[in-house]
């Protein structure tokens, strides 16, 4: 194997190893946290607290799902099962957790993807405006970024429904299953995320504006708008791309509230329902799915950054070469 191939292999192994550590930590923390939720999970398997199940039925349910074993044994069994992607059976629904998550994941991923797209569009527009020569435009864009980043999702969602659904009547207040039904929930998630991305990207834009290649572009006759769009944005996007994994995690967590407000199906509502009914396998499955999505997006983001900014790839190779 060549030295280049060895470095690439070591880099890939390091990334995969780090991803496995993240998943292990998330799974362990979620398992421990669920032990402190009040209530008996066996009741969820028998229809919830209102089922008035007998003591014998509860004991049978505990034995069926392994809840009568010591917690350390349950933990080891849990890790062994998720290693082969077996998340168990939902206590409340009696279905495999993979099927429950599969039915709910699609709408949530569509919502998170649309929100991430909106967030990047809003952030890049803000960066283009703020990177101009106008101090007023820069001040206004900076103020809007700060305000949007501080907006709580649930408050913003209520405001958007009031304005665009109740007052203007342009968009439906709840999910309709169509494209128009995803606009408001996606914007409610996207606007705060766009504020953070824009603030981070503006740092890269400021650094790019001071770089010599900007003066060269202007000397070649490039217009000011062309300089900002063709040259500044490429370098400004790199710091924001590093936050894409965090942004997806933030969007997935915010989806729990947004899906309830807009009556959308998805992982968020599934998680809330599972927590309230103490459906432990579903809660753990949703948490691990979100962690896996975060890890995959982070890995893809690393590849995109290396493509957009080759200097990042060179720095990674320099680090790995010392291993």
N, C-alpha and C positions, 0 to 999 in steps of 0.2 A: 504494500500500500504506500502510495506517495505521501509526502509530508502534508500536502494540501488535503488529501483525503483523510489522513489521520486527524488533522485539526477539525475538519468538518464533522467527522464521526464523534470526536470527543465533545464538540459543541452540542451536537444533537443529543448525546447521552446525558450531558449536563442539564439540558432543558427538560428532557423527559423525566430525569430523576427529580428535579425540582418540582415538576408538575405532580408526580406521585406523592411527594411529601406534602404538598398543599392539599391534595385530596384526602390523604390520611388524617391530617390535622383537622380539616373541616368535618370529616366523618366522626372523629373522636369527640370534638367539641359539641357537635349536634347530639350525639348519643348521650353525653353527660348532661347537657342542658335539659333534655327531655325527661330525665329521671326526676327533675325537680318540679315538673308540671303537676299540679294537684289532680287527683282523680285516679281511677283504676282503668287502664287500657282494656281490660277484659270486658268492661261494660260496653265499650264501643263495638266489640265483636258481637254483642248480644242486643244491639239496638240502641245503645246510649243509656244515660242515667235514668231515663224515664221508663225503661223496659221492665223494671221490677223483677229482674232475674233472680232466681233462687241462689243460695250459697253453693249448692251442688253444681248448678250451671256455670257459675263464675269459676269454680275450681276446674271444671272440665275445659273451659275456654283458656284458662291460664296454662293448663297442661298442653293443650293443642298448639298454642303459639309459643310455648317455651317460656312463659312469663313466671312460672313457678321456680325457675332455676336461679341461682345466684347471679347478681348483676355482672360480675367479671366474666362468668361463663357466657351470659347473653352477649356481652361485648365481643368476646373472641369469636363466637358463632356469627355475629353480625359482620365482623371484618372478613371472615372466611367466605361468607355468602356474597358480599359485594365484590370480592376479588374475582368472582365468576359472573358478575352482573346479575346476581339473584337478589332482588330487594324484598322478597317475601310477598305476602298477601295482605291486602288492605283489611284492617279489622272491621271497618264500618261497611265497606262495599263488597267484601268477599271476592275481590278480583285481584289478579297479579298487579303489583305496584307498577311494573313496566307498562302494563296496558293503561292504567290510570294516568300515568305521566304522559304516555304517548298521545292520549286523547286531549290532554290539556296543554301540551308543549307547543303545538302548532300555533294557536292564536297568540300565545305569549311571545313566541319568537318573532312572529309577524309584527306585533306591536312594538317590541324592543328594537327590531330592525328598522321600522319606520321612524321611531323616535331617534335612533342613532343617526339616521340619514338626515332628518330635520335638524338635529343638533349640529351636525357638521356644516350643513348649509348655512345656518344662522351664524355659526362661529366664524366661518370663512368670510361671509359678507361683512361681519363686524371688523375683521382684521383688515380687509381691503379698504374699508372706510377709514379706519384708524391709522392706516399706514400712509395716508396722503399728507399733503403739506398743510392742510387746514387744521389749526389748533382747536377750533370749535367742534369740528367733526370728530376729532380724536377725543375730546372731553365728553361729548355726548355718547359716543360709542362706549367709552370706558364706564360711564355712569350706568348705561343700560346693562352692561355686562355684570356689574356689581349687583344691581337690583335683581336681575333675572337669576343670578346664582343664589341669592338669598331667599327666593320664593319657595315656600313649601309646596309640594306637589298637590296635596289635597285642596289647599286654598286656591292655587292657580286653576285647578280643574273646575272648582265651583265658579270662579270668575269667568272662565271661558264658556261654561254652560250658560251662565247668565247673559253674557254678551252675544255670543254667536247662535245660541239656540233660543233663548227666551226673547231677547230684544230684537235681533236682526232676523232670526228664523232661517239662517243659512245652512245650519248643520243640525243633525239630530242630537238630542241630549243623551241618548243611550246607544249602545251598539246595535246596528241593524244587520250586521253580517256583510255589508257592502263597503266600498271604499270610503264613502262619506262618513260612515260610522267609526272609522279609525282615526280621522283627522284630529278631533279634539283630544282624545286620550293620548295620542302620540305627541301632540304639542304640549300637553300638560307635563309629560315626562321630558320632552326635549329642551324646553326653554331653560330650566335651571342647569341642565347639563351643558347646554350651549354657552352659558355664562362662564362656567369653569374652563371649558375648552378655549374660548376666545381669550381669556386672560392668560392662559398658558401659551397659546400660539402667538400672542402679541409680543412676548419676550423673544421668540425666534424671529419674528418680523423685524423687531428693532435691531437685532444683531445682524440680520441680512441687509438692512438698509445702510448699515455702516461698513459693509464689506466692499472691497475694491471692485468686484464684478458688477455691482450696481452702477458705479460710475462708468464702467466700460459699456454697459448696456445703454446708458443715456448718451454716451459719446457716439454710439453707433446709430443714434436717431430714434431709439425706442421711446414711445410715448410714456407719460407718467403712469397711465392706467396699465399699459403693457408691462412696465417694470413691476408693478405690484402683482399682476395676475400671473405673469410667466415666470418671474424670478423670486419675488418675495414669498408668495404663497407656498412654493415648494419647500422652502426652508422653514417657514412658519409652521407648517403642518407636522414637522417631525416631533416637536415636544408634545403636541396634542395626540399624535399616534401612540406615544408611550402611555397615554392615559386611557386608551380605548378599552383595555381590559377592565380598568376601574369603572369607566363609563357604562359598560355593559352590566357589570355587577350592580351599579347604582340603578340602572333602568329596570333590571329584573326585580330588585327589592322594591322599587317604587311601584312596579306593576301590581303588587298585592293590593295597594290602596286604590289605584286607578281603576283596576278591573272591578272592584266592588262599587265604586262611584258610578261608573258607566255601564254596569251590569254586563260586563264582558266575561265570557268563559276564558279560562286560562289557568296557568300555574299559580298565580297569586290567589285567586279565589279558592283553588283546590288546597293550597297551603293553609289559608285561614280556616277553612272548614275542618281540615285534618287536625290542626292545633286545638280547635275548640272541642272536637270529639276525642282528642288524645289518640288519634290514629297514627301511632308511632312509625310504622313502615312507610306510610305515605309522606310524612314529614321528612324523614331521613332521605327518602328517594328524591323529593323535590329539592332539598338542600344540596344533595350530591349532584343532581343534574345541573343546578345553577353553578356549582363549583366547577364541574366539568366544562360547561360552556365558557366560563371565565378563563379556564386554562387554555382551551382551544383557541379562543380569540387572542389571548396573549401570545401564543406561539405564532399564529398567523400574522399578528401585528409586528412581531420581530422580523419576519420575512419581508413584510411590506416596507418597514423602516430601512432594512438593509438595501432594498431596491431603490427607494427614494433617495436615501443618503448613503452612498457607498462608504463614507468615512466611518459609519457605525459598524459595518461589517469588518473593516480593517482593524478597528479597535478591539472587536471581539476576537479576531484571529490573533492579535498581539497578546491578548490575555491567555487564550487557550494554549499558545505556543510555549508558555512557561509551565504548563501542567506536566 
